[in-house]
Amino acid sequence: MDVVSVQHEYGIWGGEDGEYVLDFIRALDIPAVATLHTVLRHPTNRQRAILTELVHEAAATVVMSRSAAELVTTAYGIDPRRLDVIPHGVPDLPLVDSATVKPAVDAAGRDVILSFGLLGPGKGYELAIDALPTVVAAHPTALYVIVGATHPDLLRREGEAYRDALKARIQRLGMGDHVRFVDRFVGRVELMRWLEAADVFVTPYPNLDQIVSGTLSYAMGAGRAIVSTPYAYASELLADGRGVLVAPGSPDALGPALSDLLGDDDRRAAIGRRAYEHSRSMIWSHVGLGYRRVFARVAGGTPVVSTSGHLALVSA
């Protein structure tokens, strides 16, 4: 073994704010490459200290977006030359017509809006549900599908109270025939099928500081038209006509945006194609090559600074 790849998320390492990651990386006798899955815009002093020390202990640090790299340098005072920007990986899927896949997920004839991921209040599903009456008024066959199990931490604390609250909200709005929960973990094949069956993908996240989203990345990789609140990662990836951004916390903005896309096949397809083309540098083979180059550089002890000022390896 020549290099250790350390995945950093505050919640997956033990100790206060995941401080045990520092004990781990200090105990290594070979170089480590740290990948930052969360970069907080307003960290506590302890969170800032942990992240800063992790970056300095690591031989190289990977972030998954330009906005994350800028935030690490400005909010944490990290030298940009210590950073590599490698995008979030996505499967290499063909670009397909959603209508051809819908029968496989029992959604034939429906206008499918999709969200997926571990269920929890940070996902903003309430916003999408509140926007549905506007969508359904224009598209009576609309179906909002929410794929994913409840987050295990939330499940331990309060059971299915959050999911039950969403269901009660759906019933109050009279949207019971227009929302489907797939309330379990789904395998890769089933998840890809849902992505391909979707007409529109929505990430209504309330946290505008969110610096990466695997769900949004996957939707781009499937060539779906995306509607999103303008959190940091979405603002970067959906720029230049690759998606539609709407005001946060506003069902009055989200509903018409979804309706307009469902009603305009040409525009929806064009946005999906732009997202798909942009995501070609994000497919796993390109991302894997980027990591291989970082690992080889670190193992060989020969850092190379990119022309952008970052140690950036975006794609082959």
C-alpha positions as CSV (number, residue, x, y, z in Angstrom):
1,M,0.0,0.0,0.0
2,D,1.4,3.4,-1.0
3,V,-1.4,5.9,-0.3
4,V,-4.4,6.0,2.0
5,S,-7.6,7.7,0.8
6,V,-9.4,9.4,3.7
7,Q,-13.1,10.4,3.2
8,H,-14.0,13.3,5.4
9,E,-17.5,14.1,6.7
10,Y,-17.9,15.5,10.2
11,G,-20.5,12.9,11.1
12,I,-18.7,9.8,10.1
13,W,-15.6,10.1,12.4
14,G,-15.8,9.8,16.1
15,G,-15.1,12.5,18.8
16,E,-16.3,16.1,18.9
17,D,-17.0,17.2,15.3
18,G,-15.2,14.0,14.0
19,E,-11.9,15.0,15.6
20,Y,-10.7,11.3,15.6
21,V,-9.9,11.7,11.9
22,L,-6.8,13.6,13.1
23,D,-5.7,10.7,15.3
24,F,-6.1,8.4,12.3
25,I,-4.1,10.5,9.9
26,R,-1.3,11.2,12.3
27,A,-0.9,7.5,13.0
28,L,-0.3,6.7,9.3
29,D,3.2,6.0,8.1
30,I,2.3,6.5,4.5
31,P,0.9,9.6,2.8
32,A,-2.8,10.3,2.8
33,V,-5.1,12.0,0.4
34,A,-8.2,13.6,2.1
35,T,-11.5,14.1,0.2
36,L,-13.7,16.7,1.7
37,H,-17.4,15.9,1.4
38,T,-18.5,18.9,3.5
39,V,-17.0,22.4,3.6
40,L,-19.0,24.6,6.0
41,R,-19.3,28.2,5.1
42,H,-19.7,29.2,8.8
43,P,-17.9,26.6,10.8
44,T,-17.4,26.7,14.6
45,N,-13.8,27.3,15.7
46,R,-13.4,23.6,16.4
47,Q,-14.7,22.6,13.0
48,R,-12.4,25.1,11.3
49,A,-9.4,23.8,13.3
50,I,-10.2,20.2,12.5
51,L,-10.5,20.8,8.8
52,T,-7.5,23.0,8.6
53,E,-5.3,20.5,10.5
54,L,-6.6,17.7,8.3
55,V,-5.6,19.5,5.1
56,H,-2.1,20.3,6.5
57,E,-1.6,16.7,7.7
58,A,-2.7,15.2,4.3
59,A,-0.3,15.0,1.4
60,A,-3.1,16.2,-0.9
61,T,-6.7,17.3,-0.5
62,V,-9.5,16.8,-2.9
63,V,-12.7,18.9,-3.2
64,M,-15.5,18.3,-5.6
65,S,-16.2,21.7,-7.0
66,R,-14.6,25.1,-7.7
67,S,-16.9,26.7,-5.2
68,A,-15.6,24.3,-2.5
69,A,-12.0,25.1,-3.4
70,E,-12.7,28.8,-3.2
71,L,-14.4,28.4,0.2
72,V,-11.6,26.3,1.6
73,T,-9.1,29.0,0.7
74,T,-11.1,32.0,1.8
75,A,-12.9,30.7,4.9
76,Y,-10.2,28.4,6.2
77,G,-7.0,30.2,4.9
78,I,-5.7,27.1,3.0
79,D,-3.1,27.6,0.3
80,P,-5.0,26.8,-3.0
81,R,-1.9,24.9,-4.2
82,R,-2.7,22.2,-1.6
83,L,-6.0,21.4,-3.3
84,D,-7.1,19.2,-6.2
85,V,-10.5,19.7,-7.7
86,I,-12.0,16.4,-8.9
87,P,-15.8,16.2,-9.5
88,H,-18.3,14.0,-7.8
89,G,-18.4,10.7,-9.8
90,V,-21.4,9.6,-11.7
91,P,-22.3,6.3,-13.6
92,D,-21.8,6.3,-17.4
93,L,-25.4,6.1,-18.4
94,P,-26.9,6.4,-21.9
95,L,-29.1,9.4,-22.6
96,V,-32.6,7.8,-23.0
97,D,-36.2,9.0,-23.5
98,S,-37.9,8.7,-20.1
99,A,-41.1,7.3,-21.7
100,T,-39.2,4.1,-22.7
101,V,-38.3,3.4,-19.0
102,K,-41.5,4.4,-17.2
103,P,-43.3,1.1,-17.6
104,A,-40.5,-0.6,-15.8
105,V,-41.2,1.5,-12.6
106,D,-45.0,1.4,-13.0
107,A,-45.2,5.0,-14.1
108,A,-46.3,4.7,-17.7
109,G,-48.3,7.8,-18.8
110,R,-47.2,9.9,-15.9
111,D,-45.2,13.1,-15.8
112,V,-42.5,12.0,-13.4
113,I,-40.7,14.4,-11.0
114,L,-38.0,12.7,-9.0
115,S,-36.0,13.3,-5.8
116,F,-33.8,10.7,-4.1
117,G,-31.6,10.3,-1.1
118,L,-31.8,9.6,2.6
119,L,-35.0,11.1,3.9
120,G,-34.7,14.0,6.3
121,P,-35.8,17.6,6.9
122,G,-32.7,19.1,5.3
123,K,-33.8,18.0,1.9
124,G,-36.7,20.5,1.5
125,Y,-39.2,18.0,0.3
126,E,-41.9,20.1,2.0
127,L,-41.3,22.8,-0.6
128,A,-41.7,20.4,-3.5
129,I,-44.9,18.9,-2.0
130,D,-46.3,22.4,-1.4
131,A,-45.6,23.2,-5.1
132,L,-47.5,20.2,-6.4
133,P,-51.0,21.6,-6.5
134,T,-49.8,24.2,-9.1
135,V,-48.1,21.5,-11.1
136,V,-51.0,19.1,-11.0
137,A,-53.4,21.9,-12.1
138,A,-51.5,22.1,-15.3
139,H,-50.4,18.5,-15.6
140,P,-53.0,16.1,-14.0
141,T,-50.8,13.1,-14.6
142,A,-47.9,14.5,-12.6
143,L,-46.3,12.1,-10.1
144,Y,-43.7,13.2,-7.6
145,V,-41.5,10.2,-6.6
146,I,-39.3,10.3,-3.5
147,V,-36.9,7.4,-3.4
148,G,-34.9,6.6,-0.3
149,A,-35.0,5.3,3.3
150,T,-35.2,7.6,6.2
151,H,-31.8,8.7,7.4
152,P,-30.7,6.2,10.1
153,D,-29.8,8.9,12.6
154,L,-33.2,10.4,12.3
155,L,-34.8,7.0,12.4
156,R,-33.0,6.3,15.7
157,R,-34.1,9.6,17.3
158,E,-37.7,9.8,16.2
159,G,-38.7,6.9,14.0
160,E,-40.8,7.7,11.0
161,A,-42.2,10.9,12.4
162,Y,-40.8,13.1,9.6
163,R,-42.1,10.8,6.8
164,D,-45.4,10.6,8.5
165,A,-45.5,14.4,8.7
166,L,-44.8,14.6,4.9
167,K,-47.6,12.1,4.3
168,A,-50.0,14.1,6.4
169,R,-49.0,17.2,4.4
170,I,-49.7,15.4,1.1
171,Q,-53.2,14.4,2.3
172,R,-54.1,17.9,3.5
173,L,-53.2,19.2,0.0
174,G,-55.2,16.5,-1.7
175,M,-52.1,15.2,-3.5
176,G,-52.3,11.5,-2.4
177,D,-52.6,10.3,-6.0
178,H,-49.6,12.4,-7.1
179,V,-46.8,11.4,-4.6
180,R,-45.1,8.0,-4.3
181,F,-42.6,7.1,-1.7
182,V,-40.1,4.3,-2.4
183,D,-39.2,4.1,1.3
184,R,-36.2,1.8,1.3
185,F,-32.7,1.6,0.1
186,V,-32.6,0.8,-3.6
187,G,-29.8,-0.9,-5.5
188,R,-27.8,0.7,-8.3
189,V,-29.9,-0.8,-11.1
190,E,-33.2,0.3,-9.6
191,L,-31.9,3.8,-8.9
192,M,-30.6,4.2,-12.4
193,R,-34.0,3.1,-13.7
194,W,-35.7,5.7,-11.7
195,L,-33.3,8.4,-12.9
196,E,-33.9,7.4,-16.5
197,A,-37.7,7.3,-16.0
198,A,-37.8,10.9,-14.6
199,D,-38.9,13.8,-16.7
200,V,-37.6,16.4,-14.2
201,F,-35.4,16.0,-11.2
202,V,-35.7,18.4,-8.3
203,T,-33.4,19.3,-5.4
204,P,-35.3,21.8,-3.2
205,Y,-32.6,22.0,-0.6
206,P,-33.0,24.9,2.0
207,N,-29.3,25.0,2.9
208,L,-27.8,27.4,0.3
209,D,-24.3,26.6,1.6
210,Q,-24.4,23.0,0.5
211,I,-21.2,22.5,-1.4
212,V,-21.8,19.1,-3.0
213,S,-24.8,16.9,-3.9
214,G,-24.4,13.4,-5.1
215,T,-28.1,13.3,-6.1
216,L,-27.8,16.3,-8.3
217,S,-24.6,14.9,-9.9
218,Y,-26.4,11.6,-10.7
219,A,-29.3,13.4,-12.2
220,M,-26.9,15.3,-14.5
221,G,-25.2,12.1,-15.4
222,A,-28.6,10.7,-16.5
223,G,-29.3,13.8,-18.6
224,R,-32.4,14.9,-16.7
225,A,-33.7,18.4,-16.7
226,I,-33.1,19.7,-13.1
227,V,-35.0,22.3,-11.1
228,S,-33.2,23.4,-7.9
229,T,-32.9,26.0,-5.2
230,P,-29.6,28.0,-5.7
231,Y,-27.4,26.3,-3.2
232,A,-23.7,26.6,-3.9
233,Y,-23.2,23.3,-5.8
234,A,-26.3,23.7,-7.9
235,S,-25.5,27.3,-8.8
236,E,-22.1,26.1,-10.1
237,L,-23.2,22.9,-11.9
238,L,-26.4,24.2,-13.4
239,A,-25.0,27.5,-14.8
240,D,-25.1,28.2,-18.5
241,G,-28.5,26.7,-19.1
242,R,-27.8,23.3,-17.6
243,G,-30.7,23.5,-15.2
244,V,-33.3,25.9,-13.7
245,L,-32.7,27.7,-10.4
246,V,-35.6,29.0,-8.3
247,A,-35.9,31.1,-5.2
248,P,-35.4,29.1,-2.0
249,G,-38.4,28.4,0.2
250,S,-40.9,29.5,-2.4
251,P,-43.5,27.0,-3.7
252,D,-44.8,29.9,-5.8
253,A,-41.5,29.9,-7.7
254,L,-41.0,26.1,-7.8
255,G,-44.4,25.1,-9.0
256,P,-44.4,27.2,-12.2
257,A,-40.8,26.1,-12.9
258,L,-41.7,22.5,-12.8
259,S,-44.9,23.0,-14.8
260,D,-43.1,24.9,-17.5
261,L,-40.6,22.2,-18.0
262,L,-43.1,19.4,-18.0
263,G,-45.1,21.4,-20.7
264,D,-42.2,22.1,-23.0
265,D,-40.6,18.9,-24.4
266,D,-38.0,20.7,-26.5
267,R,-36.7,22.9,-23.7
268,R,-36.7,20.0,-21.2
269,A,-34.7,17.9,-23.6
270,A,-32.3,20.7,-24.4
271,I,-31.6,21.4,-20.7
272,G,-31.1,17.6,-20.1
273,R,-28.6,17.4,-23.0
274,R,-26.5,20.3,-21.7
275,A,-26.5,18.7,-18.3
276,Y,-25.5,15.3,-19.8
277,E,-22.7,16.8,-21.9
278,H,-21.3,18.6,-18.9
279,S,-21.4,15.5,-16.8
280,R,-19.1,13.5,-19.2
281,S,-16.1,14.7,-17.3
282,M,-17.8,13.4,-14.1
283,I,-18.2,9.7,-15.1
284,W,-16.4,7.3,-12.8
285,S,-13.6,6.4,-15.3
286,H,-12.6,10.1,-15.6
287,V,-12.9,10.6,-11.9
288,G,-10.9,7.5,-11.2
289,L,-8.1,8.6,-13.5
290,G,-8.0,11.9,-11.7
291,Y,-7.6,10.1,-8.3
292,R,-5.0,7.8,-9.8
293,R,-2.9,10.8,-10.9
294,V,-3.2,12.4,-7.5
295,F,-2.2,9.1,-5.8
296,A,0.7,8.6,-8.2
297,R,1.9,12.2,-7.6
298,V,1.7,11.8,-3.8
299,A,3.4,8.4,-3.7
300,G,6.1,9.7,-5.9
301,G,6.6,12.9,-3.9
302,T,6.4,15.2,-6.9
303,P,3.7,17.8,-6.5
304,V,2.7,19.6,-9.7
305,V,0.8,22.9,-9.5
306,S,-1.8,23.5,-12.1
307,T,-2.1,26.7,-14.2
308,S,-5.2,27.6,-12.2
309,G,-3.2,27.7,-9.0
310,H,-4.9,24.6,-7.8
311,L,-3.6,21.1,-8.0
312,A,-6.5,20.4,-10.2
313,L,-7.2,17.1,-12.0
314,V,-10.8,17.4,-13.3
315,S,-10.8,14.7,-16.0
316,A,-8.6,12.8,-18.4
